[in-house]
Amino acid sequence: MLFEQLYHSYKNLVFNLALQYVQNVSDAEEITQDVFLTVYKKLNTFKQEASFSTWIYRITINKSLDFLKAKKRQKRFAFFTTLFFENGEEKKYTNQSFNHPGIELENKEAIKKIFSCINQLPDNQKTALILSKIEQKSQIEIAEIMSLSPKAVESLVQRAKVNLSKMLNENEGK
């Protein structure tokens, strides 16, 4: 398969998954470029032990988590601040084809709290929750992507939901 075909087949998957982690279009685009640069460089090392989409998911998750860690080290601010300009005004998305479910919701404060809490979850819980609830992957698919057993995935998703619920309840009075 030609690299160009791979790119066109998987670009939306990579971009949307990265966007779930960073909640910022330009950052997701940067991660997407980084993922495909890695795919291009390492295509000859793909052993076909898993499906190609699983390999792409793993690379995207790792690049997204690495990006967030680097950003956290650089700015020492909460992950969610990437949705705002320095002066605190909300960014306005001008791309009319961009239909992120969270952007369409009326209550931006509730979304801010939810994403802020999701970003506080441990990486493995965050990944399992995003793949399960946002990407709509089955436990078996998530297990393959994360190199875990389906039971371990189920446990991670449950712990993520419990932790997220606790954080949201704690923040409710604030």
FENDAWO-V975433 format. One record per residue. N is the residue number from 1. SS is DSSP state (@ for helix, = for strand, . for the rest). D_LAST is the distance of its C-alpha to the last C-alpha in Angstrom with 1 decimal. Layout:
n: {N,N}
ss: {SS,SS}
d_last: {D_LAST,D_LAST}
//
This chain:
n: {1,2,3,4,5,6,7,8,9,10,11,12,13,14,15,16,17,18,19,20,21,22,23,24,25,26,27,28,29,30,31,32,33,34,35,36,37,38,39,40,41,42,43,44,45,46,47,48,49,50,51,52,53,54,55,56,57,58,59,60,61,62,63,64,65,66,67,68,69,70,71,72,73,74,75,76,77,78,79,80,81,82,83,84,85,86,87,88,89,90,91,92,93,94,95,96,97,98,99,100,101,102,103,104,105,106,107,108,109,110,111,112,113,114,115,116,117,118,119,120,121,122,123,124,125,126,127,128,129,130,131,132,133,134,135,136,137,138,139,140,141,142,143,144,145,146,147,148,149,150,151,152,153,154,155,156,157,158,159,160,161,162,163,164,165,166,167,168,169,170,171,172,173,174}
ss: {.,.,@,@,@,@,@,@,@,@,@,@,@,@,@,@,@,@,@,@,@,@,.,.,@,@,@,@,@,@,@,@,@,@,@,@,@,@,@,@,@,@,@,@,@,.,.,.,.,.,.,@,@,@,@,@,@,@,@,@,@,@,@,@,@,@,@,@,@,@,@,@,@,@,@,.,.,.,@,@,@,@,@,=,.,.,.,.,.,=,.,.,.,.,.,.,.,.,.,.,@,@,@,@,.,.,.,@,@,@,@,@,@,@,@,@,@,@,@,@,.,.,@,@,@,@,@,@,@,@,@,@,@,@,.,.,.,.,@,@,@,@,@,@,@,@,.,.,.,@,@,@,@,@,@,@,@,@,@,@,@,@,@,@,@,@,@,@,@,@,@,@,.,.}
d_last: {52.7,52.4,49.3,48.9,48.9,46.3,44.1,44.4,43.9,40.7,39.1,36.7,35.7,35.0,33.1,30.9,30.1,29.4,27.1,25.0,24.4,24.0,22.8,25.1,28.6,30.5,29.1,30.1,33.5,34.0,33.3,35.6,38.4,37.9,38.2,41.4,42.8,42.4,43.8,46.8,47.4,47.1,48.6,51.7,49.8,48.4,50.1,49.3,48.2,45.2,45.0,44.5,41.2,39.9,41.1,39.3,36.0,36.3,37.0,34.2,31.6,33.0,33.1,29.5,28.2,30.5,29.3,25.6,26.7,28.8,26.2,23.8,26.6,27.5,24.2,21.9,19.0,16.7,18.8,16.9,17.8,21.2,20.3,20.2,23.0,22.9,22.3,19.0,20.7,20.5,23.8,26.0,28.0,31.5,33.1,33.7,34.5,31.1,29.4,26.5,24.8,21.3,22.5,24.0,21.0,19.8,16.0,15.5,11.7,12.0,14.8,13.1,10.5,13.6,15.8,13.5,13.4,17.2,18.0,16.8,19.2,22.6,25.1,27.2,24.5,23.1,26.8,27.6,24.6,25.4,29.1,28.6,26.0,26.4,29.9,31.1,33.3,34.9,34.5,38.0,37.4,34.2,36.2,38.9,36.6,34.8,38.0,36.7,37.9,36.5,35.4,33.4,31.8,30.9,29.4,27.3,26.0,25.2,23.4,21.4,20.4,19.5,17.5,15.7,14.9,13.6,11.3,10.1,9.7,7.9,5.2,5.5,3.8,0.0}
//
